[in-house]
Amino acid sequence: MAGNQADGDITSDARQPPKIDTSVAHPARVYDYWLGGKNNFAADREAAEAVMAARPTITRDIRANRAFLNRSVAYLAAEEGIRQFLDIGTGIPTSPNVHEVVQSIAPDARIVYVDNDPIVLTHARNLLSSTPEGATEYLEADVRRPGEILAKAAGTLDFSQPIAVVLVGILHLISDAEDPYGISARLMDSVPSGSFLVITHPASDIQAEVVAEGARRYNQQVATAQTRRNFAEVTAFFQDLDLVEPGVVQIHRWHPEPGISVDDYEVSGWAAVGRKR
Ligand SMILES: C[S@@+](CC[C@H](N)C(=O)[O-])C[C@H]1O[C@@H](n2cnc3c(N)ncnc32)[C@H](O)[C@@H]1O
């Protein structure tokens, strides 16, 4: 890891035994199971399988979400010259992680990862393998307290220069009462013009009945409930931003890899990238 400024945070956190409750399913571990990972427990697998029974296409949608994450940050590094990324709700590390994608394009890129699930901290070393020219940092923090994240991230990121705020697959875990729009606006208010917001969000209006049943099962078993949102509700996160073409689209239709057919199937999730004016 380059940028030793926050070594203290990781070291002091790592001395505490992580508070991991394996008896209840958690979003990071359920997601890991759907991605084919091994960092999950019986309760996570049971919840994941219950959703899969109602919605067998969930694993393809989850892979599409992860592939979008890689495409969008590669686009920002290669096409928009972005060198700083704040990836909130990063999840259990899955190769390639954001820093591996963007530092292969721009070795000097700086990435701060954030998650509130202590299991992610136990894998943080996988998120900290920065190039010597760049920097990576991991913060255990909650997106519902954006001020705390911004203060800590300032140890690694320069808030006078553009930053990509990455909220991929996390906002559905924030209920309306917890004000997801206010959280995203607070984060974007703190970054300069030329910064970007990257979002994916599970949809309530694509394959509506099947995904509603999947969400019902998820919410019965997983510690953090999900709130699926429709096209207009996801578009509202970009109210004061300029959307990068093609705007808010199904996750697999955003800048697909050349030669990949995106018309053979539907993904029940919205994706977009917006630029701050
Ligand atoms: C569905 S996973 C998405 C992982 C990754 N962003 C991706 O798209 O591949 C959601 C992640 O958000 C994290 N998360 C949920 N609520 C959070 C909160 N309030 N603050 C920070 N992270 C949170 C979970 O622990 C989990 O790792």
The ligand as an ORCA input file, in Angstrom:
! r2SCAN-3c Opt
* xyz 0 1
  C     -24.415     -5.852     -2.901
  S     -22.840     -5.509     -2.180
  C     -22.071     -4.596     -3.499
  C     -20.570     -4.800     -3.588
  C     -19.868     -4.038     -4.724
  N     -20.113     -2.605     -4.622
  C     -20.301     -4.519     -6.069
  O     -21.221     -3.916     -6.645
  O     -19.772     -5.520     -6.577
  C     -23.293     -4.202     -1.052
  C     -22.196     -3.822     -0.072
  O     -22.594     -2.619      0.617
  C     -22.251     -2.753      1.979
  N     -23.136     -1.874      2.765
  C     -24.453     -2.062      3.046
  N     -24.929     -1.046      3.782
  C     -23.887     -0.208      3.987
  C     -23.742      1.013      4.704
  N     -24.788      1.557      5.353
  N     -22.529      1.622      4.713
  C     -21.468      1.051      4.065
  N     -21.538     -0.104      3.374
  C     -22.734     -0.736      3.349
  C     -22.463     -4.217      2.287
  O     -21.747     -4.623      3.434
  C     -21.953     -4.858      1.008
  O     -20.581     -5.146      1.080
*
